Amino acid sequence: MLRADEIAARLQALDWHPKDWVWEVVPQCPLCGAPPHTLLSQWDRYGHEVWLVSCLTCGFAWLMRRLTPASYARYYREGWYRRFVAAVSGESAEDAETSMQANQRAFGRLLARALQRLPAQAGTTVPAVLDVGGSSGWIARTAADLAYGEVCPVDLIDPAGSELNAPRVDAYADVDTLAAAHPDRQYTLVLVIRTVDHFSDPLAAVRAAVARLAPDGYLWIDFLDTAKEFEAAKARYASSVTRKWTHTQLWHALAKLDHPCYFFAQSAQRLLHLTGLQPVRYLTASERHLSVVCRRASSEGR
């Protein structure tokens, strides 16, 4: 693990200028619309002033100060996300990409095994998969090849582009992009994996993803469990001999500009309910992620 001064030096070398970007303030909870909140951290791990807050009504946490959707599109398109991740991890951008792909292929194999155990979609002859960002297509392609065969088309929405010859888009799975991508196609499987934390408006974006789902299709959504992340951070920094870590400092270490959203188990369930999704199976993809396979609530029991 890099020392704090090493991380600071690597971040400084990125030549990032916050004043060159357009920011916005989101005072109301993106999930339930309530205004009251409590401040968890003023800053994120990269040194941005983001005001991570938690809703006193539903428990959802979000960045009250963040980039505008257009600026987020530019942030991903120009590769800033991968640069910041590499600076904090200590890896080169190339090594970070290689390890990310290995992790995503492993996740894809887990996904394929789970899909093979699910009931077949009624009336489906040729499955089609929509991968809504978060993995550059590697998870979806690996899973589709193993579970459905190479004839299965995979459509990808990811502003970082892909080596899988998928078109680059100019937004991170926003509502307009979701609606415009192959508008005449319904999908037997929609993946929202390692993505929902990146949404500026998670409620609208997941609803748009559900709208692309075939009546008997599955939607697989993956949440980073913020409570488990916080406990892991406490354990990681408990052995620090230089200083005691306060709750605010722990939230500072967890907050990051590229995650406008922070879900706990209760707020994750609330999102599924508000978007008309019925959980079919819960899976543990990693110790700090909650993966849920869902169907439309109205199609349950068909």
C-alpha positions in Angstrom: 0.0 0.0 0.0 1.3 3.4 -0.9 1.9 6.0 1.8 -0.2 9.1 1.9 2.6 11.3 0.7 3.3 9.0 -2.2 -0.4 9.0 -3.2 -0.5 12.8 -3.0 2.6 13.1 -5.2 1.0 10.7 -7.8 -2.2 12.7 -7.8 -0.4 16.0 -8.1 1.4 14.6 -11.2 -1.9 14.0 -13.0 -2.1 17.8 -13.6 -5.8 17.9 -12.8 -7.4 21.4 -12.6 -10.9 21.4 -10.9 -11.6 24.9 -12.1 -11.6 23.6 -15.7 -14.6 21.5 -15.0 -18.3 22.3 -14.4 -19.7 21.3 -11.0 -23.2 21.1 -9.6 -24.8 20.9 -6.1 -27.5 18.3 -5.4 -29.2 19.2 -2.1 -32.0 16.6 -2.2 -31.6 12.9 -1.9 -31.5 11.3 -5.4 -33.3 8.3 -4.2 -36.2 9.6 -2.0 -36.1 13.4 -2.6 -35.7 14.3 1.0 -33.6 17.4 1.8 -32.3 16.6 5.4 -28.8 15.1 5.4 -25.8 14.7 7.6 -22.2 15.4 6.3 -19.9 12.4 6.3 -16.9 14.0 4.6 -16.1 17.3 2.8 -13.4 15.8 0.7 -12.8 12.6 -1.3 -9.7 10.4 -1.5 -8.4 12.3 -4.5 -8.6 15.7 -2.8 -11.8 17.0 -4.5 -14.3 18.9 -2.4 -17.4 16.7 -2.9 -19.5 16.9 0.4 -20.4 13.3 0.9 -23.7 13.3 2.8 -26.2 10.8 4.0 -30.0 11.1 3.8 -31.7 11.1 7.3 -34.9 9.6 5.7 -33.8 6.6 3.7 -30.1 6.2 4.6 -28.8 6.7 1.0 -25.5 8.6 0.7 -24.4 10.7 -2.2 -22.0 13.4 -3.3 -23.8 16.7 -2.8 -21.1 18.5 -4.9 -20.2 16.7 -8.0 -19.5 17.1 -11.7 -22.4 17.9 -14.1 -23.5 15.0 -16.3 -21.7 16.6 -19.3 -18.5 16.9 -17.2 -18.8 13.3 -16.0 -19.1 12.2 -19.7 -15.9 14.1 -20.4 -14.2 12.7 -17.2 -14.7 9.1 -18.5 -14.2 9.8 -22.1 -10.8 11.4 -21.5 -9.7 8.6 -19.2 -9.5 10.5 -15.9 -11.3 7.7 -14.0 -8.6 5.1 -14.7 -5.8 7.6 -14.0 -7.1 8.5 -10.6 -7.6 4.8 -9.7 -4.1 3.9 -10.8 -2.6 6.8 -8.9 -4.2 5.6 -5.6 -3.5 1.9 -6.2 0.1 2.4 -7.1 -0.2 0.6 -10.4 0.5 1.9 -13.9 -2.6 2.6 -16.0 -1.7 -0.4 -18.1 -1.3 -2.7 -15.1 -4.5 -1.4 -13.6 -6.3 -2.2 -16.9 -4.8 -5.7 -17.1 -5.8 -6.6 -13.5 -9.2 -5.1 -14.0 -9.8 -7.3 -17.1 -8.7 -10.5 -15.2 -11.1 -9.6 -12.4 -13.9 -9.0 -14.8 -13.4 -12.3 -16.7 -13.5 -14.1 -13.4 -16.7 -12.3 -12.5 -18.1 -13.2 -15.9 -17.5 -16.9 -15.2 -19.3 -16.6 -11.9 -22.2 -14.9 -13.7 -22.4 -17.6 -16.3 -22.6 -20.4 -13.7 -25.5 -18.5 -12.0 -27.3 -17.9 -15.3 -27.1 -21.6 -16.1 -29.0 -22.4 -12.9 -31.8 -19.9 -13.5 -35.1 -20.9 -15.2 -35.0 -20.4 -19.0 -36.8 -17.4 -20.4 -40.1 -18.5 -21.9 -40.3 -18.2 -25.6 -36.7 -17.1 -26.0 -34.8 -18.5 -29.0 -31.8 -16.2 -29.3 -30.8 -14.4 -26.1 -29.5 -10.9 -26.2 -27.5 -9.1 -23.5 -27.2 -5.4 -22.7 -24.2 -4.5 -20.6 -24.7 -1.1 -19.0 -21.2 0.1 -18.4 -18.8 -0.8 -15.6 -16.8 -3.5 -17.3 -15.8 -2.6 -20.8 -17.9 -5.6 -21.9 -15.6 -8.3 -20.5 -18.1 -9.5 -17.9 -20.9 -9.7 -20.4 -19.0 -11.3 -23.2 -17.5 -13.9 -20.9 -20.8 -14.8 -19.4 -22.7 -14.7 -22.7 -20.2 -17.1 -24.4 -20.4 -19.6 -21.5 -24.1 -19.4 -20.7 -25.6 -18.8 -24.1 -22.9 -19.5 -26.8 -21.1 -17.1 -29.1 -24.3 -16.5 -31.2 -25.5 -14.3 -28.4 -25.2 -10.6 -29.2 -23.8 -8.3 -26.5 -24.6 -4.6 -26.8 -22.4 -2.4 -24.6 -22.9 1.0 -23.1 -19.6 2.2 -21.7 -17.9 5.6 -22.2 -14.5 4.2 -21.7 -14.8 2.2 -24.9 -13.8 -1.4 -25.3 -11.4 -3.8 -27.0 -14.5 -5.7 -28.0 -15.2 -3.4 -31.0 -18.2 -1.8 -29.2 -19.0 1.8 -30.0 -17.9 4.5 -27.6 -20.7 6.6 -26.1 -20.5 10.0 -24.6 -22.3 9.4 -21.3 -22.0 6.9 -18.5 -25.3 5.0 -18.9 -27.5 8.0 -18.7 -31.2 7.8 -19.4 -30.9 9.2 -23.0 -28.2 6.7 -23.9 -30.1 3.8 -22.5 -33.2 4.7 -24.4 -31.4 5.3 -27.7 -29.2 2.2 -27.7 -30.8 -0.3 -30.1 -34.3 1.0 -29.4 -36.1 -1.9 -31.2 -34.4 -4.6 -29.2 -35.5 -6.1 -25.9 -33.0 -8.0 -23.8 -33.2 -11.3 -22.1 -30.4 -10.2 -19.8 -29.6 -6.6 -18.7 -26.4 -6.2 -16.7 -25.9 -3.3 -14.3 -22.7 -4.5 -12.8 -20.1 -2.3 -11.0 -22.1 0.6 -12.5 -24.9 1.8 -10.3 -22.5 3.7 -7.9 -21.5 5.8 -11.0 -25.0 7.0 -11.8 -25.8 10.7 -11.2 -29.5 9.7 -11.1 -29.7 6.0 -10.1 -33.5 5.9 -9.9 -34.0 7.2 -13.5 -31.1 5.2 -14.9 -32.2 1.9 -13.5 -35.8 2.5 -14.6 -34.5 3.1 -18.1 -32.5 -0.2 -17.9 -35.7 -2.0 -16.8 -37.6 -0.6 -19.8 -35.1 -2.5 -22.1 -35.8 -5.8 -20.3 -37.8 -8.5 -22.1 -41.0 -9.5 -20.2 -39.4 -12.8 -19.0 -35.8 -11.5 -18.9 -33.5 -11.0 -16.0 -31.8 -7.9 -14.8 -28.6 -8.5 -12.8 -27.6 -5.5 -10.6 -24.5 -5.3 -8.4 -24.2 -2.9 -5.4 -21.1 -1.9 -3.6 -22.1 -2.4 0.1 -21.1 0.8 1.7 -21.5 -0.5 5.3 -19.1 -3.4 4.5 -16.7 -0.9 2.8 -16.7 1.2 5.9 -16.0 -1.8 8.2 -13.2 -2.9 5.9 -11.7 0.6 6.0 -11.8 0.5 9.8 -10.0 -2.8 9.9 -7.4 -1.6 7.3 -6.5 1.5 9.1 -6.8 0.2 12.7 -3.2 -0.8 12.7 -2.0 2.8 11.8 0.8 3.8 14.1 1.0 7.4 13.0 -2.5 8.6 14.0 -6.0 7.5 15.0 -8.6 7.5 12.2 -11.8 9.3 13.0 -15.1 8.4 11.3 -14.8 11.5 9.1 -11.3 10.4 8.0 -12.6 7.0 7.1 -15.4 8.4 5.0 -12.8 10.7 3.4 -10.8 7.5 2.4 -14.0 5.9 0.9 -15.4 8.9 -1.0 -14.5 9.3 -4.6 -15.6 11.6 -7.4 -16.4 8.8 -9.7 -19.0 7.4 -7.2 -21.8 9.9 -6.8 -23.9 7.2 -5.1 -23.3 5.0 -2.0 -25.8 2.2 -1.2 -26.5 0.4 2.0 -28.6 -2.8 2.1 -31.8 -0.9 2.9 -31.3 1.8 0.2 -30.4 -0.9 -2.3 -33.7 -2.7 -1.6 -35.6 0.6 -1.9 -34.1 1.2 -5.3 -35.3 -2.3 -6.5 -38.8 -1.6 -5.2 -39.0 1.9 -6.7 -37.9 0.6 -10.1 -40.4 -2.3 -10.2 -37.9 -5.1 -9.8 -38.5 -8.4 -7.9 -35.3 -10.1 -6.5 -35.1 -13.7 -7.7 -31.7 -14.7 -6.2 -29.0 -13.0 -4.1 -25.4 -13.8 -4.9 -22.1 -13.0 -3.3 -19.8 -11.9 -6.1 -17.3 -10.5 -3.5 -17.3 -10.0 0.2 -18.2 -6.3 -0.2 -20.6 -6.5 -3.1 -24.3 -7.4 -3.1 -25.4 -8.9 -6.4 -29.1 -9.4 -7.1 -30.8 -11.2 -10.0 -34.2 -9.6 -10.6 -37.2 -9.9 -12.8 -40.0 -7.3 -13.4 -42.3 -7.5 -10.4 -45.3 -7.7 -12.7 -44.0 -10.8 -14.4 -43.3 -12.8 -11.3 -45.2 -16.1 -11.3 -45.7 -16.3 -15.1 
